[in-house]
Amino acid sequence: GDPSDNAIWCSLVLAAAEDFDYLSTVDSLEPDPKSHRQAMKHPRLKPFWLKAEDGEMSGLWDRGCLRKVHKSDLSAAERQHIFRSKFHYKIKRSGRTGKVTKCKARVVVLGNHMTQGEDYLDAFAPVPRATAGRIVMALAAGGRRTIHSLDITQAFIQSEWQYLPEGNPSRIFITPPDGVDEEPGVVYEVLKPLYGIPNSARALHFTLDNFMKSQGFVAAGFEDSVWVCEPNDIYSSQLIVSAHIDDLLVSCADLPTLNKFKAAFLARFDGTDDGQLTEYLGCEVIIDAAGNLTLRQSAYAERILRTYDAWDLHSV
C-alpha cells in the first residue's frame, strides 16, 4: 500500500498501545526476528520494530557516532575498511514475570570480517563472572547495604576509543543497515565504538575504568570490572560497583552517598536509574524487609518448559 498509509497505521497502533500494556499480551515464546524483512512481516510487532530502528538511528546521529561520506571520496585503501551492518533485534522480557516488555533494535557491524592488526589491535574486555555479581549481592545482604542498578543507554557508543591503551589503527566505515533509506554510494564513517566491532567492549571497559578512577575507585583484585571506593573527599562511605557491559550494580551502606554516585555517573553517561535491584541478567532479585536477598529464575524456567511443551507434564 501507500507508504503514508503504512506510517499512519503504525502510529495508530503505537498510540493505542500506550493506553494499556500491549506488549505484555505478546506470546512470551515469540522468537526474535533474524532480519529487517522478517521484522517487518510481523503483524503485531512491526510498529514496535520500526520505532526501535528509528530510536537506534536517532541515538547514533545525536551522539555523533556516524558521519556520512561518499565512496567516491575514499581512497582505495580506505574502501578496504567498509563493512556491512545490520539491525539486531531482541525481544526483552521481565525476569520476574517473563512477559514481553520492550522491542529493541541495535545497529551491529559484521566485525567477523575485520582483521586484527589492521582494523583493531586487541579485543579482550574483562567481564565479571556470575560469581562476582553474587559476591556483590552477598556483601550487600550481609552488610545491610543498599544495592541499586543502573543501565547505560547505547553503552558502546558512549565509550571512547581514545581510552584504549593500544589506540585504534584505522578509520572504519559501514554500509547503512537494511531498513534505512540512503542515497546510493553513501556509507557511514564510524566515529565511536559500535556493537560488532571487536574492540568496542574493550573501549567501553577502559572508558568506565577512566571514570571510576576519576571518582576515587580502584579495581577489585578478583575482577577488573568490579571497583571499590573507600571513603574519600568525594564520597563519605564505601561504594562497590560491578559492571556487566551496560548493567551496573551499585552497593553502599549510606543511601545519600549512593545517590551522589548515581547522579555523578548519570551526568557522564546517558542511562536509567532502576532503583533498588529487582532484576539482574535475567534473574529476579527479591529483597525482603530484613535485607535478605534471594535470586530466582522462575520466569526463565517456565519459558524453557513451555518452549519444549513440558509445562503441563506431571510426575507419574
Salt bridges, closest charged atoms under 4 A:
GLU30 OE2 - HIS42 NE2 3.04
ASP32 OD2 - LYS90 NZ 3.70
GLU53 OE2 - HIS36 ND1 2.78
GLU56 OE1 - ARG106 NH1 2.78
GLU78 OE2 - ARG171 NH1 2.61
ASP119 OD1 - HIS81 ND1 2.45
ASP122 OD2 - ARG202 NH2 3.48
GLU160 OE2 - LYS192 NZ 3.78
GLU166 OE2 - ARG202 NE 2.89
GLU182 OE2 - LYS68 NZ 3.24
GLU189 OE1 - ARG67 NH2 2.60
GLU189 OE2 - ARG171 NE 2.93
ASP209 OD2 - LYS213 NZ 3.02
GLU223 OE2 - ARG129 NE 2.78
ASP270 OD2 - ARG63 NH2 2.31
ASP273 OD2 - LYS262 NZ 2.90
GLU279 OE2 - ARG96 NE 3.51
GLU284 OE1 - ARG296 NH2 3.16
GLU302 OE2 - ARG306 NE 2.87
